[in-house]
Amino acid sequence: MKTAQASAGRSRNRAGSRAGFSIIELTVVVLIIGLMTYAVSVSFEAMVPGERLNTSVRELASTLRDTRREAITRNKDFYLLYDLDQNRYREITPFLRGGGLFISGYHADDERLLGNWEPLREGVEFEAIVLAGERYEQGQVLVHFDPSGSASEHYVILTQPSYSNQFTVEVLALTGLIRFHEGLYQREPPQAGDFD
């Protein structure tokens, strides 16, 4: 009987000593979780800058398309104003804030219905706007969309100075359609021999 009690006591002692995790096991688990968290955060931080540039391109393209669509639908001239110093842009309509058409020279500029300023994402800037072959790096640049669907031919060059990323949004003159180009892009002007 003593042997059975002694054997039962030893079983309880062994079971009691393995009931939880040892400090070494807990340390290893915490270390693994920490390494996984670090790897995920580094991966996420590497993706965020590219995503900010992509989001800025998508938002600008959406505004360009909407402005062109409004010009066609309403059969009126619409404009897009780029503010290169503040890295933002807005739509300018041919309407008054209270209703009716805006008439230049008759109505004050502050009576005109303007869209909200749309800022570029954090860390994304306008490097330049190329309009009619002229490059603008400061100030404000106004582009035109007419009821036929055509637009002022221009290039919007977006950059992320911290990461040396660039993206060019091209607006075609005759159709007002948009083309996207990674990096710096500008179409060569036509030469006299191109039409022979």
N, C-alpha and C positions, 0 to 999 in steps of 0.2 A: 504494500500500500504506500509506503514511503517512496518507493521508486516511481509509482504512478503520479504522486503529488509533485515530486521533484521534476519529473518529465513535463508535467503540465505547467509548472512554474517557469521552466526554461523556455517553453513555447510562448508563454505570455511575455517574457522578457524580450525574446527575439521579435515578436510582433509589435511590441511597444517601441522598440528602437527603430523600426522601419515604418512607423505610422506616418511620418511627415517627410519633407524634403530636407536634405542636408544644406548647409550654407553654401557649399560648393555648387550644388545643383542649381540653387536659386541664382547664384552669381552668373553661372553660364547662361541661364535662360534670360536674365536681364541684359547681359552683354549681347546676346543674339538679337533680342528685340531692339536694342539701341542701334546695332549695326544696320538692321533692316530699316529702321526709321531714318537713319542718316542717308542710306542709299536712295530711298524714296524721295527725301527732301532735295537731295542733290539733283536727281533726275527731274523733279518737278521744276526746280529753279532754272535748269537748263532749257526746259520747254517754254517757260513763261515769256521770255523776251520775243521769241519767234511768234508766239501766239498773239502778243500785243500788236506786232506789226501786221499780222494777217487780219486781225480784227479791225484795225484802222483801215486797211485796204478794203475790206468787205463793207464797212460802214460808209466810206467815201463813195464806193461804187454804187451802193444803194441810193445815196443822195443824188448822184449824177443821173442814174436811171429815172428816179422819181421826178427830177427837174425836167428832163427831156420828155417824159410822159405827160407831165402837166402842161408843157408848152404845146404838145400835139393835141391833147384832149381839149384844152381850153382855147386853142387857136390864138394864142397870145405869146409874146416874147417873155421868156423867163431868164433869170441870170443866176449865177453862182458866184459868190464873193469869197475868195480865199484870203485869210489874214495870216500872212507868213510870219509876222512877229509874234503872234499869240498862238500859232499852231491850231487854227480853227477855221471853220467855213460855215456859210449859211446861204439859204436860198433867198432870192429877191424876186418878189412877185410883181405883176403889173397892176395890182389892186390896192385900194385904200383900206386902211384898218377898219373903217366903219362900213365898208361896202362901196362898190363902184370902181371905176377905172382910175388909176393914177395917171395924171397928165403932167409930164415934166415941164417945168417953168410956170405952171399954174398952181400945182399943189406943192406944199413944203415937203422936203425929203422925210421928215419925221412922221408924216401922215401915211407913208407907204407901208404896206403889209410885208413884214420881213419874217423869215423863218428864224428859229432859235439858232444860236451859235452851237455848232457841233465840234467839240474838241477832239483832237487826236488822242490816242491812248497814252498813258504815262510812258515817257522814254522814247516816244515816236515824234518826229518833227518833220516839217516840210524842209527839204533841202533846197528845192527850187520849183518854180512853175515855168515851163517853157511855152510861151504863147506867141504865135506867128513868128517863130524863129528867134524871139528875144527871151533871154533868161532873166527871171526875176528871183531874187533871193531875200528881199525885204519888202515891207509894205503890204499893200493889198492889191489883189489882181482880180479883175472882173471878167467872167466868161459868159458867153451868150448861147442860149438855146432858142431856136425859132420854131414856129408852128409846123414847118415841113419836116422836122426831126433832125435837121442839121445843127451843128454846134461850132463854137470857136474851137479850131483844132488846137489842142494843148496837151502837154505832158505834165503830170504831177509826180514829182520825185519825192518819195518818203524815205526817211532814213532813221536808223537807230544808232546814234553816235557811239554809245557805249559798247556796241557789239559789231560795228562796221557793217550792218545790214542795210541794204537798199532795195527799193521796189519802185517800179515805174508804172503808173496808170496812164494809158494813152487814150485820149478821146478823139475819135476820127471826125473830120470836118463834115463830109457829105452826109453821113448817116447818123452822127452823134453817138455811135456805138462805142463800147469800151473794150480795150485790149489790155491784158496784164503781162508784165515782163519782170522777171526777177532780176535784180541788179539795176544798173544804170542803162537806160535805153533811149535812143532818139533815132527816128527814121531819117534816112538820108533824103534830102529834097530831090525831086525829080530833075533829071538833066535833060538838055535839049535832045540828045540822042535817044532818050527813052521812048520817044514817040514816033521814031522813024519806021 
